[in-house]
Each structure stands twice: as C-alpha cells, then as structure tokens.
Amino acid sequence: MARELRIPRALTALPAPVRWLAAPVALTCTVVVLIGSWSSADDPAVEVPRPSGKAADHCRALGAALPQELLGRARRDPSPASPYVAAWG
C-alpha cells in the first residue's frame, strides 16, 4: 500500500515556479554565505611558536624538510620569520 505524499497547505498556495526554485535558491544562498565567510586575507597574522628543548630541535628539522612547493603553490613563510612556521600560497 503506497502512502500519498502530503504537501503543506502553505506550499500549495505558492505558484509552481516558486515551489520549484525554492530548494535551488536556498542551496545557492547557503553556498554564497559559506564562501563569503572564508577569510581571503593575503597574509594572515600568525603567532610565532616558541618550543624549547628537544621539541625545538624536532620542529626546526621538520621545518627544513618541508617542500618549497605544495600543490603548485610556492612556499612563502609568513612574517615575522620563524624556523617553526611555513606557509604556501
């Protein structure tokens, strides 16, 4: 026995094009809001980490081993320069 889909009365009062476009418009607005909320700053502020002891040695070695290019983006270390921070893009 198939159940009949009931559409709320408020939606049936709207013209068909409005009902058909409601979901795509809502999805488009959501995508626009999400993209607009992403930061597009060219040089974001980065707090310089200050490890000590063996952790500093390991971090320094890791920083030196990181690639100069990542996913087609050149390495561009942020300012202030630190052997513990790397950035690409």
HUSULKA-V393364 format. One record per residue. N is the residue number from 1. RES is the residue in three letters. SS is DSSP state (~ for helix, > for strand, _ for the rest). PSI is psi in radians with two decimals (none if undefined). NEAR is the number of other C-alpha atoms within 10 Angstrom. Layout:
N:RES:SS:PSI:NEAR
N:RES:SS:PSI:NEAR
//
This chain:
1:MET:_:2.10:3
2:ALA:_:2.41:4
3:ARG:_:2.46:5
4:GLU:_:2.34:6
5:LEU:_:2.16:6
6:ARG:_:2.20:6
7:ILE:_:2.29:8
8:PRO:_:2.53:8
9:ARG:~:-0.60:8
10:ALA:~:-0.62:7
11:LEU:~:-0.59:11
12:THR:~:-0.36:10
13:ALA:_:-0.33:9
14:LEU:_:2.60:10
15:PRO:_:2.67:9
16:ALA:~:-0.80:10
17:PRO:~:-0.59:8
18:VAL:~:-0.76:11
19:ARG:~:-0.71:12
20:TRP:~:-0.57:10
21:LEU:~:-0.14:10
22:ALA:~:-0.86:10
23:ALA:~:-0.83:11
24:PRO:~:-0.65:10
25:VAL:~:-0.74:12
26:ALA:~:-0.73:11
27:LEU:~:-0.76:10
28:THR:~:-0.76:11
29:CYS:~:-0.70:12
30:THR:~:-0.77:12
31:VAL:~:-0.75:12
32:VAL:~:-0.74:11
33:VAL:~:-0.75:10
34:LEU:~:-0.78:10
35:ILE:~:-0.69:11
36:GLY:~:-0.43:10
37:SER:~:-0.23:9
38:TRP:_:2.45:8
39:SER:_:2.38:8
40:SER:_:0.39:9
41:ALA:_:2.40:7
42:ASP:_:-0.61:7
43:ASP:_:1.44:12
44:PRO:_:2.61:10
45:ALA:_:2.28:10
46:VAL:_:2.20:10
47:GLU:_:2.27:11
48:VAL:_:2.13:14
49:PRO:_:2.67:12
50:ARG:_:1.25:11
51:PRO:_:2.86:13
52:SER:_:2.81:10
53:GLY:_:-2.44:7
54:LYS:~:-0.56:9
55:ALA:~:-0.71:11
56:ALA:~:-0.72:15
57:ASP:~:-0.78:13
58:HIS:~:-0.73:14
59:CYS:~:-0.73:18
60:ARG:~:-0.77:16
61:ALA:~:-0.72:13
62:LEU:~:-0.78:12
63:GLY:~:-0.67:15
64:ALA:~:-0.51:13
65:ALA:~:-0.20:9
66:LEU:_:2.57:11
67:PRO:_:2.72:11
68:GLN:_:-0.30:14
69:GLU:>:2.38:13
70:LEU:>:2.06:12
71:LEU:_:0.71:7
72:GLY:_:0.07:9
73:ARG:>:2.31:11
74:ALA:>:2.58:13
75:ARG:>:2.31:15
76:ARG:_:1.65:14
77:ASP:_:2.36:16
78:PRO:_:2.87:17
79:SER:_:2.42:13
80:PRO:_:2.54:10
81:ALA:_:2.47:10
82:SER:_:2.48:15
83:PRO:_:-0.07:16
84:TYR:_:-0.04:19
85:VAL:_:2.35:18
86:ALA:_:2.60:16
87:ALA:_:2.63:14
88:TRP:>:2.56:15
89:GLY:_:none:13
//
